[in-house]
């Protein structure tokens, strides 16, 4: 698996008009992470958390996307890992959780 991290685009996205303004979005391609040793659901859960932590560390380093034409960098709020609100959290699965849906 090759994780890809994108800089925080909140400086470029106009939520009111639902459009992106011009600017520079930074992508970081992280080193491949091996999945061949994932056998159990616990292995998958641990791997998921490791991938998330690795990506979050990169995300915090990348910072905010840059707005085109902006001369001075505005003061950006400090973002802590606990401030990151994701649509979904990593699901912790147990040995009884199936890896493949039954349908």
N, C-alpha and C positions, 0 to 999 in steps of 0.2 A: 504494500500500500504506500502511496506517495502523498503525504499531506501537503495541502496548499493553503497558505494563510493570506488574507487580504487585509490591508490597512483599514482603520476605522473610517468609514465614508460619511460620517455624520456631518462633516464640514462641507461636503459636496451635495448632499441630498436635501432638496427643498420639500419637506414633508407636506406643507400646505398645498403646493402645486403638483406634488408627486412626480418631480423631475430631478434629474441629476444636473448640476452645473458642471462646467468644464473644470478640469483639474487633473491631478496626477494621483492615480491609485497605485499603491505599491503591492506587489505580489511577492511572496517568498515561498519557494518550493523547498520543502524540508527533505532531509535524506529519507530514502525508502525505509519502511518498517516491515520487517519480515512477519509473515502470518502463517508460515508452514507449521509452526509448532503449536498452533491453537487447536486443542483437541476437545476440551471440556467447555461448558458454559462459563465456568469460573475463569478459564484462560481468556475467553473472549471479553468478559467483564473487566478483567485486569488490563488487558490490551487497550480496550476502549478508554479507560481512565488515563492510561499512559499517553495515548495519542492526544487526548484532550489537554492534558497538562503541557505537553510539548508544544501544541498549537497555541495555547493560551500564553505561554511564555513568549513565543514569537510575536503574537498579536500585540502584546503590551510593549515590546521593543519597537515594533513598526510604527506605532503611534497613529496619528491622523493623516488622512490623505491631504494633499496640498492643493489649494485653490489657485487656478491660473490667474495671473495678473496681480496677485497679492504681494505687495512689496515686503512688508514685515510680517513675520509669523505671529498670529494672534496668540495670546496666552491660552493654552488648551488646558482643560481640567485634568487633574491627575486621575488616571483610571486605575482602580485596584481590581484585582481578580474577583473580589466579591461583588464588584459593581457590574460585572458582565452579566446581562440578562439574556439568556438564550431561549429560543422557542421551545426547545426540549432539553431535558437533562439526560445525562447518560443513564441508561437503564441498568440497574444491577440485576443480573439474572442468576438464578441458582441452577443446580444440576437438574432440577425438575422442569425448568423452562425450556421448551423446545427451540432449537436453532432455526427450524423451518416451520412455517405456519402449516396447520393441518389442512387448510382449504386448498 
